[in-house]
Amino acid sequence: MSNNKLNLAQVTTGQMVGLMLLAYAFSFTIRMIWVFQFQDNPNFLWNGELMINTNDGYFFGAGAQQALNGLHMDNPRVFGMWEYGLIFFTTLFAKITPFSLETIILYMPSIISSLVVIPIILISNLYNKTLWGFLSALLASITWSYYNRTMTGYYDTDMFSAMTPMFVLFFLMKSTIDFNLRSSLYAGIAIILYPFFYDQGQAIIYAMSMIYIVYLVWYHRDEDITYKTIILVLVALLPLFGINAPLSYLIHLILLGIVYILLKQNKFEIKQLIIVSGILFLLFMFFGNMFELIWNKISSYIITGTIDDDGLHFFSVNQTVREAGKIPFETFANRTSGSVIGVVIALIGYILLIIKHRAFILALPLIGIGIFSLWGGLRFTVYAVPVAGMSAVFLIWYISKEFINGKIPQIIFVILGTSALIYPNITHIIAYKTPTVLQKAEVEDLVKLNEIANSKDYTLTWWDYGYPIWFYSDTSTLIDGGKHNNDNFIISKLMLSSSPNFVANFSRLAVEKYAKGAESAKEYRKNGSNKENIPEEFKMYTKKGKAYHSGGGSVINLLLKNNQKDQKDPDIFLTELEAPDYKLPPKSRDIFLYLPYKMMNIFPTVTLFGNLNLKTGKKERDIIFYPSTLKSKNDTGVLTLANGIIFDMRKGIVKLGKSTKTVRYFIITENSKDDTIKVQGQKYNDKSNLIMVFMKSYNKFILMDAETFNSAFVQMFILGKYDKNLFELVVASPYSRIYKIKK
């Protein structure tokens, strides 16, 4: 064992700030790699700036547009600047800086997320090991998962996901070391403001706070400051009901300040403090709804399949979301630490950290939720990254201190060890060339729609495109990235239907009902939410018999009266919608169908939600829709596709796995310069249920069944065929076709 200890002693405040700036600069610079890779590609630029690379970013961008320019005032799903900290700060930066909104939302993730280096270095400074924190900050700030969700262009609240809990952790840990009530006050302030920055992580803060309380009582039960601290934390945790932001945050902070002053200036007996702490704890357990919050968060990611809740059976979106499924250990390791070896070092290091510095037990929820990603999905790995980074570097530092002789060899070992952990993350970042959500030509189509449509109009499409449609076309949608459960059935059914009347009728009925319900719900809340004032049209009941206003929620639940005593028969309801003379509500706005080329590859997923018997939850039929590209072609006209399908153009024979069948038609489509679609076809076998389509302009082949061939998506987008009495083509390009519904 070495007698020459590696000197990672406390540095001066100026030196610590310098290390923070250096680590911040490193994190920010690494995030510029993506910019350098794509900045010269005109397809990814709009208004002279790179576009963002996450769909959800347009949700917050639309909120900023509303605050800055008064857009989206008729959209019931766009939130105000006080409801999300990201919208608030975006609006603030747009007002006080000369930069455009496009520039702000592009670079804000890199600017904000890189701040994670500050709490990491501050925590290490608590133990006089600031250089350990500096090296940890270099690793954690660019580790795989954290980078993926905070890179330049990833404009989402994820930029706060790991950074803000680390600030809470710092103040909680600091209060266990200096036992200064002021540190507990700062922890309370951080807890109060946390939901403003990142409301999705509230369950983590609850868990950290509970461990903190247990920790204090276990180790310091005889000290009065323990219970003063617990009182402050519980006051911060207690929710304030009936008060909207920003007033709720202001009142909560004032209340916390008053309690702090009372505890600071008055002497209380320890028994009194214990009683008050106990009362506040019981109040929090009752009103904080902690266990239900945590369970709902967990179950939302691990429970998939169909949703019935004793009513109709709808398909669960979590079963199709990549980040919501189980992941292998290697994926967990890569995303948490950059490699399998890295995560093993981190886990061992965390155990060692708890042994050496027991206050790190407070970080257990962050590590725990990271491990939960093995069952819950990719997104949970990000929470563990900062603590995992600190743990891994700590183990390397500890080994060098205990087993390596000489200061210089120790320093070299720590630097090389940290560099080895950083390296796979850098290589990942260089290779991670994620594109922008939309290309310039796609945005041009949406801007054309914006010029045609009114702000109160609706655009119907799959939920992936909801937020971008808000941002660029200023129209509302039925489903989007945050509202995509049962109403997915509506859009899926529209895309699958072979009846133009059904598409037009269902679109008008759903939109008018939803828009009216959303406006009614808004007035209901504005007038005090008195249940006696709920209009019968929108009154529904929970399983316990409690009435609620269903407007603004799932419109298919409302139309079918799902899980109500007078629940409708969905088969009869859907069949009636095919009638040309179906009685529709009065037309109050225009409705558009947005059919993008990008939906081609996800169309099989889209069909899962509408190809469903709502009574049983079973699929109605086997849908065949296999898009692919050409891999090879021989001299006899036999095509081999990239997905393994073999098609003989001369004989019309298709080989799918071990099965060989004849197709009914071979259809060739080609986009003309005037955006019309030329269609040619060759018939092979009338009795076959298979049709092969070649989209010549895209070099795309699609094998599909005959019923899917007759669906609205295939007919209106791929073939360009539609009923001119019911629809009007208003935007057409190779990237999308947008129709206005005339009914």
C-alpha positions in Angstrom: 0.0 0.0 0.0 1.3 3.4 -0.9 2.4 5.9 1.7 2.5 8.6 -1.0 -1.1 9.6 -1.0 -2.5 11.2 -4.2 -3.3 14.9 -3.2 -6.8 15.7 -4.2 -7.2 18.2 -1.4 -9.4 21.2 -1.3 -8.8 23.9 -3.9 -9.5 27.6 -3.5 -12.9 29.0 -4.5 -11.4 30.6 -7.5 -9.7 27.4 -8.6 -13.0 25.5 -8.1 -14.9 28.0 -10.3 -12.1 27.6 -12.9 -12.5 23.9 -12.9 -16.3 24.3 -13.3 -15.8 26.6 -16.3 -13.3 24.2 -17.8 -15.6 21.2 -17.3 -18.6 23.2 -18.7 -16.6 24.3 -21.7 -15.6 20.6 -22.4 -19.3 19.5 -22.1 -20.5 22.3 -24.4 -17.8 21.9 -27.0 -18.4 18.1 -27.3 -22.1 19.0 -28.0 -21.0 21.1 -30.9 -19.8 18.0 -32.8 -23.4 17.4 -34.1 -23.6 21.0 -35.3 -20.3 20.7 -37.2 -21.6 17.5 -38.8 -24.9 19.0 -40.1 -24.6 22.8 -40.3 -23.7 22.7 -44.0 -26.7 20.5 -45.0 -29.4 22.8 -46.4 -32.0 20.1 -45.9 -31.7 20.5 -42.1 -31.9 24.3 -42.1 -34.9 26.5 -41.6 -34.8 30.3 -41.3 -31.0 30.1 -41.6 -30.7 27.8 -38.5 -30.4 24.1 -37.9 -33.7 22.6 -36.8 -34.1 20.5 -33.6 -33.9 16.8 -33.5 -36.7 15.8 -31.1 -40.4 15.9 -31.7 -41.3 16.8 -28.2 -39.3 20.0 -28.5 -42.0 21.5 -30.7 -44.4 21.1 -27.8 -42.4 23.6 -25.7 -41.6 25.6 -28.8 -45.3 26.1 -29.4 -45.7 27.3 -25.9 -43.0 29.8 -26.4 -44.6 30.9 -29.7 -47.8 31.5 -27.8 -46.1 33.6 -25.1 -44.1 35.6 -27.7 -46.4 35.9 -30.6 -49.9 35.0 -29.4 -50.1 31.9 -31.6 -52.0 28.7 -30.8 -54.6 30.5 -28.7 -57.3 28.1 -30.0 -55.1 25.0 -29.3 -56.3 23.4 -26.0 -53.1 21.4 -25.7 -50.6 24.3 -25.7 -49.5 25.3 -22.3 -48.4 28.7 -20.9 -45.0 29.9 -19.9 -45.6 29.5 -16.1 -46.6 25.8 -16.5 -43.2 24.7 -17.7 -39.9 26.2 -16.7 -38.5 25.3 -20.2 -41.2 27.5 -21.8 -40.5 30.3 -19.3 -36.7 30.4 -19.9 -37.1 30.0 -23.6 -39.5 33.0 -23.7 -37.2 35.0 -21.4 -34.1 34.3 -23.5 -36.0 35.3 -26.7 -36.9 38.6 -25.1 -33.6 39.6 -23.5 -31.2 38.2 -26.2 -30.9 39.1 -29.9 -31.2 35.4 -30.9 -34.1 34.0 -32.9 -36.4 31.4 -31.3 -35.0 28.8 -33.7 -31.4 29.5 -32.4 -32.5 29.5 -28.8 -34.3 26.1 -28.9 -31.3 24.6 -30.9 -28.6 25.5 -28.4 -30.5 25.7 -25.1 -30.1 22.0 -24.4 -26.3 22.2 -24.5 -26.2 25.4 -22.5 -28.5 24.1 -19.7 -27.5 20.5 -19.5 -23.8 21.3 -19.2 -24.5 23.0 -15.9 -24.6 19.4 -14.4 -20.8 19.9 -13.9 -21.6 22.4 -11.1 -23.3 20.2 -8.5 -20.9 17.3 -9.3 -17.9 19.5 -8.4 -19.7 21.0 -5.5 -20.5 17.6 -4.0 -16.9 16.5 -4.3 -15.8 19.7 -2.7 -17.8 18.8 0.4 -15.2 16.0 0.9 -12.2 18.1 0.0 -11.8 16.2 -3.3 -12.6 18.8 -5.9 -10.3 17.4 -8.6 -12.3 14.1 -8.2 -15.4 16.1 -9.0 -13.8 17.8 -12.0 -12.8 14.4 -13.6 -16.3 13.0 -12.7 -17.9 16.1 -14.4 -15.9 15.5 -17.6 -17.2 11.9 -17.7 -20.8 12.4 -16.6 -21.5 15.5 -18.7 -21.0 13.6 -22.0 -21.9 10.0 -21.0 -23.9 8.2 -23.6 -27.5 8.4 -22.2 -27.1 12.0 -20.8 -25.6 13.2 -24.1 -28.4 11.5 -26.2 -31.1 13.4 -24.3 -29.3 16.7 -23.9 -27.4 17.1 -27.2 -27.6 20.2 -29.3 -31.1 20.3 -30.8 -32.6 17.9 -28.2 -34.9 20.7 -26.9 -36.8 19.0 -24.1 -37.1 19.1 -20.4 -34.5 16.2 -20.3 -31.9 19.0 -20.2 -33.0 19.3 -16.5 -33.5 15.6 -15.9 -30.1 14.8 -14.3 -28.9 18.3 -13.5 -31.6 19.5 -11.2 -31.7 16.3 -9.0 -28.0 16.7 -8.5 -28.5 20.2 -7.1 -31.1 18.8 -4.7 -28.7 16.0 -3.8 -25.9 18.5 -3.2 -27.9 20.6 -0.7 -29.3 17.5 1.1 -25.8 16.1 1.4 -24.4 19.5 2.5 -26.9 19.7 5.3 -25.8 16.3 6.6 -22.1 17.5 6.7 -22.3 21.1 8.0 -25.5 20.7 9.9 -26.4 24.2 9.0 -30.1 25.0 8.8 -29.4 27.3 5.9 -28.3 24.3 3.8 -31.7 22.7 4.5 -33.4 25.9 3.4 -31.6 25.7 0.1 -32.5 22.1 -0.2 -36.2 23.0 0.4 -36.0 25.8 -2.2 -34.6 23.3 -4.7 -37.4 20.8 -3.9 -40.1 23.4 -4.4 -38.8 24.7 -7.7 -37.9 21.2 -9.1 -41.3 20.5 -10.7 -41.1 23.8 -12.5 -38.0 22.5 -14.3 -38.8 18.8 -14.6 -42.1 17.6 -13.2 -41.6 14.0 -14.5 -39.0 13.4 -11.9 -41.1 14.3 -8.9 -41.1 10.6 -7.7 -37.3 10.6 -7.5 -37.3 13.7 -5.3 -39.9 12.1 -3.1 -37.7 9.0 -2.7 -34.5 11.0 -2.1 -36.3 13.1 0.6 -37.7 10.0 2.4 -34.2 8.4 2.5 -32.9 11.8 3.7 -35.4 11.8 6.6 -34.6 8.2 7.5 -30.9 9.0 7.4 -31.2 11.9 9.7 -33.3 10.1 12.2 -31.1 7.0 12.1 -27.8 8.9 12.7 -28.8 12.1 14.4 -32.0 11.4 16.2 -30.9 13.2 19.4 -30.2 16.5 17.8 -32.8 19.2 17.5 -31.5 20.5 14.2 -32.4 17.1 12.7 -36.1 17.8 13.2 -35.8 21.4 12.2 -34.3 20.2 8.9 -37.0 17.6 8.5 -39.7 20.2 9.0 -38.2 22.4 6.3 -38.0 19.5 3.8 -41.5 18.4 4.5 -42.9 21.9 4.2 -41.2 22.0 0.8 -42.6 18.6 -0.2 -46.2 19.4 0.8 -48.3 20.3 -2.2 -50.4 23.5 -2.3 -53.8 22.8 -3.8 -56.0 25.2 -5.6 -53.3 27.7 -6.5 -51.9 28.0 -10.0 -48.4 28.8 -11.1 -46.5 31.1 -10.7 -48.4 32.1 -7.5 -48.1 28.6 -6.1 -44.3 28.7 -6.3 -44.2 32.2 -4.8 -46.5 31.3 -1.8 -44.6 28.0 -1.2 -41.3 29.8 -1.1 -42.6 32.5 1.2 -44.1 29.8 3.5 -40.8 28.0 3.6 -39.0 31.2 4.4 -41.4 32.0 7.3 -40.9 28.5 8.8 -37.1 28.9 8.4 -37.1 32.2 10.3 -39.3 30.7 13.1 -37.0 27.7 13.5 -33.9 29.9 13.4 -35.0 32.6 15.8 -36.9 30.5 18.4 -35.9 27.7 20.7 -38.1 24.7 20.6 -37.9 21.6 22.7 -36.9 18.5 20.8 -40.2 16.9 21.7 -42.1 19.7 20.1 -40.0 19.5 17.0 -40.6 15.7 16.8 -44.4 16.2 17.1 -44.4 18.8 14.4 -42.2 16.7 12.2 -44.5 13.7 12.7 -47.6 15.7 11.8 -46.0 17.1 8.7 -44.9 13.6 7.7 -48.4 12.2 8.0 -49.8 15.2 6.1 -47.3 14.6 3.3 -48.1 10.9 3.2 -51.8 11.7 2.9 -51.7 14.7 0.5 -48.4 14.0 -1.3 -49.8 10.8 -2.8 -46.2 9.6 -2.9 -46.7 5.8 -3.4 -49.4 6.3 -6.0 -47.2 8.7 -7.9 -44.2 6.3 -7.9 -46.4 3.3 -8.8 -48.1 5.2 -11.6 -44.8 6.2 -13.0 -43.4 2.7 -12.9 -46.6 1.0 -14.1 -46.9 3.4 -17.1 -43.7 1.9 -18.4 -44.0 -1.8 -17.5 -47.7 -2.4 -18.2 -48.4 -2.8 -21.9 -50.9 -4.5 -24.1 -54.5 -3.3 -24.4 -56.2 -0.9 -22.0 -59.7 -1.8 -20.9 -60.2 -0.7 -17.3 -63.4 -2.8 -17.4 -64.6 -0.9 -20.5 -63.6 -1.1 -24.1 -60.2 -2.5 -25.1 -57.7 -0.1 -26.6 -54.1 -0.7 -27.6 -51.5 0.7 -25.2 -49.0 3.0 -26.8 -46.2 1.9 -24.5 -46.0 -1.4 -26.3 -44.8 0.4 -29.4 -42.5 3.0 -27.8 -38.9 2.0 -28.0 -37.8 3.8 -24.8 -40.5 2.1 -22.8 -39.5 -1.5 -23.2 -37.1 -3.8 -21.5 -33.4 -3.4 -22.4 -30.5 -5.8 -22.2 -27.7 -5.3 -19.6 -25.2 -4.2 -22.3 -27.5 -1.4 -23.4 -28.0 -0.4 -19.8 -24.3 -0.4 -19.3 -23.5 1.6 -22.4 -26.1 4.2 -21.8 -25.2 4.6 -18.1 -21.4 4.6 -18.3 -20.4 4.1 -21.9 -19.4 0.4 -21.6 -20.0 -2.8 -19.6 -16.7 -2.4 -17.8 -17.5 1.2 -17.1 -20.8 0.4 -15.4 -19.3 -2.4 -13.3 -16.6 0.0 -12.1 -19.4 2.5 -11.4 -21.5 0.1 -9.3 -18.5 -1.1 -7.3 -17.5 2.5 -6.9 -20.9 3.5 -5.6 -20.8 0.8 -2.9 -17.3 2.0 -2.0 -18.6 5.6 -1.9 -21.4 4.7 0.6 -18.8 2.9 2.8 -16.4 5.8 2.8 -19.0 8.6 2.7 -22.4 7.4 4.0 -24.3 10.4 2.8 -24.1 9.1 -0.7 -26.9 6.7 0.3 -29.1 9.7 -0.5 -28.3 9.1 -4.2 -29.7 5.6 -4.1 -32.9 6.6 -5.9 -30.9 7.9 -8.8 -28.9 4.7 -9.1 -32.0 2.7 -8.5 -34.0 4.3 -11.2 -31.1 3.8 -13.5 -31.1 0.0 -12.8 -34.9 0.0 -13.2 -34.3 0.9 -16.8 -33.6 -2.8 -17.4 -37.3 -3.3 -17.1 -38.7 0.2 -17.6 -36.9 1.3 -20.7 -34.1 3.5 -22.0 -35.2 6.8 -20.7 -34.5 5.9 -17.0 -30.7 5.4 -17.6 -30.2 9.2 -17.7 -30.9 9.7 -14.0 -28.1 7.5 -12.9 -25.4 9.0 -15.1 -24.0 11.8 -12.9 -23.7 9.6 -9.7 -22.4 6.7 -11.8 -19.7 9.0 -13.2 -18.7 10.1 -9.8 -18.7 6.5 -8.5 -16.5 5.2 -11.4 -13.9 8.0 -11.0 -13.9 7.6 -7.2 -13.0 3.9 -7.5 -10.1 4.7 -9.9 -8.9 7.4 -7.5 -9.2 5.1 -4.5 -7.2 2.3 -6.3 -4.5 4.8 -7.2 -4.3 6.2 -3.7 -4.1 2.8 -2.0 -2.2 0.6 -4.4 0.1 2.8 -6.5 3.4 4.3 -5.2 4.4 7.8 -6.2 2.4 10.9 -6.8 3.1 11.2 -10.5 2.2 7.5 -11.3 -1.0 8.0 -9.2 -2.0 11.1 -11.3 -1.2 9.3 -14.5 -3.3 6.3 -13.5 -6.3 8.5 -12.6 -6.1 10.5 -15.8 -5.7 7.4 -18.0 -8.4 5.6 -16.1 -10.9 8.5 -16.5 -9.9 8.9 -20.2 -10.5 5.2 -20.8 -14.1 5.7 -19.4 -14.6 8.9 -21.5 -13.3 7.4 -24.7 -16.2 5.1 -25.7 -18.6 8.0 -25.0 -16.7 10.3 -27.3 -16.7 7.6 -30.1 -20.5 7.2 -29.6 -21.1 10.9 -29.9 -19.1 11.2 -33.1 -21.1 8.3 -34.6 -24.4 9.5 -33.3 -25.6 11.4 -36.3 -29.2 11.8 -35.5 -31.1 13.8 -38.1 -33.5 16.7 -37.5 -37.1 15.9 -37.0 -38.1 17.4 -40.3 -36.3 18.3 -43.4 -36.7 21.7 -45.1 -39.1 20.4 -47.8 -41.4 18.9 -45.1 -41.5 22.2 -43.2 -42.3 24.0 -46.5 -45.4 21.8 -46.8 -46.5 22.6 -43.3 -45.9 26.3 -43.8 -48.1 26.1 -46.9 -50.8 24.6 -44.7 -50.3 27.4 -42.3 -51.1 29.9 -45.1 -54.3 28.0 -45.9 -55.6 27.1 -42.5 -57.0 29.1 -39.6 -55.6 28.8 -36.0 -58.8 27.1 -34.9 -58.5 24.4 -37.6 -57.4 20.8 -37.0 -54.9 18.6 -38.7 -55.4 14.8 -38.3 -52.3 12.6 -38.5 -50.3 10.2 -36.4 -49.2 11.5 -33.0 -45.5 11.6 -34.0 -46.2 14.7 -36.1 -48.5 16.5 -33.7 -46.1 18.9 -32.1 -44.3 19.9 -35.4 -47.7 20.6 -36.9 -48.5 23.0 -34.1 -45.2 24.8 -34.5 -45.2 25.2 -38.2 -48.8 25.2 -39.3 -50.6 26.7 -36.2 -53.3 24.1 -36.3 -54.5 21.7 -33.6 -54.4 17.9 -33.5 -56.4 15.1 -31.9 -53.3 13.2 -30.8 -49.8 14.3 -30.1 -46.7 13.3 -28.2 -48.4 13.8 -24.8 -52.0 12.8 -25.8 -51.7 9.5 -27.6 -53.7 6.8 -25.9 -57.3 5.8 -26.8 -57.6 8.5 -29.4 -54.9 6.7 -31.4 -57.8 4.4 -32.4 -59.4 7.2 -34.3 -56.5 8.2 -36.5 -55.5 4.6 -37.1 -59.1 3.7 -38.1 -59.1 6.7 -40.5 -55.9 5.6 -42.2 -57.1 2.0 -42.5 -60.6 2.7 -43.7 -61.6 1.9 -47.3 -64.7 4.1 -47.0 -64.3 7.8 -47.9 -67.5 8.6 -46.2 -66.3 7.0 -43.0 -63.1 9.0 -43.1 -64.9 12.3 -43.7 -67.7 11.6 -41.1 -65.5 10.3 -38.4 -63.0 13.1 -38.8 -65.8 15.8 -38.6 -67.5 14.1 -35.6 -64.4 13.6 -33.6 -63.0 17.0 -34.1 -66.2 18.9 -33.4 -66.9 16.9 -30.3 -63.3 17.3 -29.0 -63.1 21.0 -29.7 -66.5 21.7 -28.1 -65.6 19.5 -25.1 -62.2 21.2 -24.7 -63.8 24.7 -24.7 -66.5 23.5 -22.3 -63.9 22.1 -19.9 -62.0 25.4 -20.0 -65.1 27.3 -19.0 -65.9 24.7 -16.3 -62.5 25.2 -14.7 -62.8 28.9 -15.1 -66.1 28.9 -13.2 -64.8 27.0 -10.2 -65.2 23.3 -11.3 -68.5 22.8 -9.7 -69.6 19.3 -10.6 -73.2 20.4 -10.7 -72.4 22.6 -13.7 -71.0 19.8 -15.9 -73.0 19.7 -19.1 -74.7 16.3 -19.6 -73.0 16.0 -23.0 -69.6 15.8 -21.3 -70.5 14.3 -17.9 -68.9 10.9 -17.2 -68.3 8.9 -14.1 -65.4 7.1 -12.5 -65.6 3.5 -11.4 -66.4 4.8 -7.9 -69.3 6.8 -9.3 -67.7 10.3 -9.1 -68.7 12.6 -11.9 -66.1 14.4 -14.0 -65.9 16.7 -17.0 -64.6 14.6 -19.9 -64.0 17.4 -22.3 -60.5 17.9 -23.6 -59.6 14.3 -22.8 -60.1 11.2 -25.0 -62.8 12.0 -27.5 -63.3 8.3 -28.4 -64.1 7.6 -24.8 -66.7 10.3 -24.9 -68.2 9.3 -28.3 -68.5 5.6 -27.2 -69.2 6.5 -23.5 -66.5 4.1 -22.6 -66.9 2.3 -19.3 -70.2 4.0 -18.6 -73.6 2.4 -17.9 -74.8 3.5 -21.3 -71.6 2.4 -23.2 -72.2 2.2 -27.0 -71.7 -0.8 -29.2 -68.5 0.2 -31.1 -69.3 -2.0 -34.1 -72.7 -0.4 -34.6 -71.2 3.1 -34.0 -68.4 2.6 -36.6 -70.7 1.0 -39.2 -73.1 3.9 -39.0 -70.3 6.3 -39.8 -70.0 4.8 -43.3 -73.4 6.2 -44.3 -73.3 9.2 -46.7 -76.2 10.8 -44.9 -74.8 10.4 -41.4 -76.0 13.3 -39.3 -72.9 15.4 -38.3 -72.6 18.3 -35.9 -72.4 21.8 -37.4 -69.2 22.6 -39.1 -67.2 25.2 -37.0 -63.7 24.8 -38.5 -61.7 23.2 -41.3 -60.2 19.8 -40.9 -57.1 18.6 -42.8 -55.6 15.1 -43.3 -51.8 15.1 -43.2 -50.3 12.1 -44.9 -46.5 12.2 -44.8 -44.1 9.9 -46.6 -42.4 9.3 -43.3 -45.5 7.4 -42.1 -44.7 4.7 -44.6 -42.2 2.9 -42.4 -44.3 3.2 -39.2 -47.6 2.4 -40.9 -47.5 -1.2 -39.5 -47.3 0.3 -36.0 -50.1 2.7 -36.8 -52.4 -0.1 -37.8 -52.1 -1.8 -34.5 -54.4 0.7 -32.8 -57.2 0.6 -35.3 -57.1 -3.0 -36.3 -58.7 -4.0 -33.1 -62.0 -5.4 -31.9 -62.8 -3.0 -29.0 -65.0 -5.5 -27.3 -62.4 -8.2 -27.0 -59.0 -6.4 -27.6 -58.2 -8.9 -30.3 -56.9 -7.9 -33.7 -59.5 -7.9 -36.5 -57.3 -9.3 -39.2 -53.8 -10.0 -40.3 -52.4 -7.0 -42.0 -49.6 -7.3 -44.5 -47.6 -4.1 -45.2 -43.9 -4.7 -45.7 -42.0 -1.6 -47.1 -38.5 -2.2 -48.4 -35.9 -1.2 -50.9 -34.3 -3.1 -53.8 -31.2 -5.1 -52.8 -30.5 -6.8 -56.2 -32.1 -7.7 -59.5 -31.1 -10.5 -61.9 -31.5 -10.7 -65.7 -34.8 -12.7 -65.5 -36.6 -10.0 -63.6 -36.3 -11.5 -60.2 -36.0 -8.9 -57.5 -34.5 -9.4 -54.0 -35.6 -6.8 -51.5 -33.7 -5.6 -48.5 -36.2 -7.3 -46.1 -35.6 -10.7 -47.7 -38.7 -10.8 -49.9 -38.1 -12.1 -53.4 -40.4 -11.0 -56.3 -40.5 -12.4 -59.8 -41.9 -9.5 -61.9 -42.5 -11.7 -65.0 -44.5 -14.4 -63.2 -45.9 -12.3 -60.4 -44.6 -14.7 -57.8 -43.5 -13.5 -54.4 -41.5 -15.5 -52.0 -42.0 -14.5 -48.4 -39.9 -16.7 -46.1 -40.8 -20.3 -46.8 -44.1 -19.3 -48.4 -44.4 -18.8 -52.2 -47.5 -17.0 -53.6 -48.8 -15.1 -56.6 -49.7 -11.5 -56.3 -52.9 -10.0 -57.7 -51.3 -6.8 -59.1 -48.0 -5.3 -59.5 -48.5 -1.5 -59.3 -46.0 1.1 -60.3 -46.4 4.7 -59.1 -44.4 7.8 -60.2 -44.6 11.4 -59.0 -45.0 13.9 -61.8 -43.6 17.4 -61.8 -47.1 18.8 -61.2 -47.3 16.6 -58.1 -49.8 14.3 -59.6 -49.2 10.6 -59.4 -49.0 8.3 -62.4 -50.2 4.8 -61.8 -49.5 1.7 -63.9 -50.5 -1.8 -63.1 -50.1 -5.4 -64.2 -52.6 -8.1 -63.3 -51.5 -11.6 -62.4 -54.1 -13.5 -60.2 -57.5 -12.2 -59.3 -57.8 -14.7 -56.5 -54.7 -13.5 -54.7 -54.9 -11.3 -51.6 -51.4 -9.8 -52.2 -50.4 -6.7 -54.1 -46.9 -5.5 -54.8 -46.4 -1.7 -55.2 -43.3 0.0 -56.5 -43.1 3.7 -55.7 -40.6 4.5 -58.5 -39.9 8.1 -57.3 -38.8 6.7 -53.9 -37.3 3.4 -55.0 -39.6 1.8 -52.5 -41.3 -1.5 -52.8 -44.3 -2.5 -50.6 -46.0 -5.8 -50.3 -49.5 -5.5 -48.9 -52.8 -7.3 -48.6 -55.7 -6.2 -50.8 -57.7 -4.7 -48.0 -54.8 -2.5 -46.9 -54.3 -1.5 -50.5 -57.8 0.0 -50.4 -57.1 1.9 -47.2 -57.2 5.7 -47.1 -53.5 6.0 -46.5 -52.5 3.9 -49.5 -55.1 5.3 -51.9 -54.7 9.0 -50.9 -51.0 9.1 -50.4 -49.4 6.4 -52.5 -51.8 6.4 -55.4 -53.1 10.0 -55.1 -56.7 8.8 -55.5 -59.5 10.4 -53.5 -63.2 11.3 -53.6 -63.3 14.9 -54.9 -66.8 15.4 -53.4 -65.4 14.8 -49.9 -61.8 15.9 -50.1 -59.7 18.6 -51.6 -56.0 18.2 -52.2 -54.5 21.5 -50.8 -50.7 20.6 -50.5 -48.9 18.0 -52.6 -45.2 17.2 -52.7 -43.0 14.1 -52.6 -42.9 14.5 -48.8 -46.6 14.8 -48.0 -50.1 15.1 -49.3 -52.5 17.3 -47.3 -56.3 17.1 -47.9 -59.1 19.3 -46.6 -62.3 17.6 -45.7 -65.2 19.2 -47.4 -68.0 17.8 -45.1 
